[in-house]
Amino acid sequence: MADDNEQSIDHKDRVRHQFGRTAQDYVTSERHRSGRDLDRLVELADPTPGDDALDIATGGGHTALALAPHVHHVVASDLTPEMLRAAEGFIHGEKGIENVSFEIAEAEHLPFDDASFDIVSCRIAPHHFDDVRAFCREVARVLRPGGRFVLIDSLAPEDDELDAFINEVEWRRDTTHVRAYKLSEWRSFIEEAGLVIDAIEPFQRRYEYESWTGRSRMTEAAKDELEQLILTAPDRILEAFAIDIDEGAIQSLDDNKLLLRARKSAS
């Protein structure tokens, strides 16, 4: 158990380091600031003016900001202090939104009382968590009866070879990546936590390769290794992720995402 705890601490330190140095990038990133997926997440959250919301791993604060006009209060939480400071400067300073507060929190150990929130959101983050089962249990714990959990994250294919490939690619791009899960795995995690899934909407995003790898600030050596992994992949893998290669240079690829809503029983 001590070894597991030490590994978890080491991982969280890597996450803090990686996202601490890129915090402002996530505030200004167009892919994180907007998009149909963010609008749809707010729709599925079904917010009302009396709701209290929690946004886990808020990053640049974009989901918290999107929810704020529709609810009573939002708590934006994150593991990384620099990320929270950047989000607070963006939401309070730039946008002038005051019904958002900011809390340091681990997704697997939330510092909030049972049944504290009507909405819990988490967007494009759980693939960095070291214990997604614990995260889902914590979501269920802090939700009020009838509360909604809305999630967007990377989605691994059910095919084991494709699953292994995309997770290897993601880890090489950013070593704080733990795992993109299959839909079958997400179903298991959420249902084991006692929540009921009532909306599942997979979608795809297309990434321009240079900006996608640049955002994680890879070393040249790491980038070369990733390129070789992709360039030598079998055709079925290249086709599955619509990887565009022009004269030996990787141009773009598709990334599968999952948008999901689950509810806590009202009884």
Beta strands, then each sheet from edge to edge (+ up, - down):
strand 1: 52-56
strand 2: 73-78
strand 3: 100-104
strand 4: 117-123
strand 5: 143-156
strand 6: 181-182
strand 7: 196-208
strand 8: 244-246
strand 9: 249-263
sheet 1: 3+ 2+ 1+ 4+ 5+ 6+
sheet 2: 3+ 2+ 1+ 4+ 5+ 9- 7+
sheet 3: 3+ 2+ 1+ 4+ 5+ 9- 8+
end
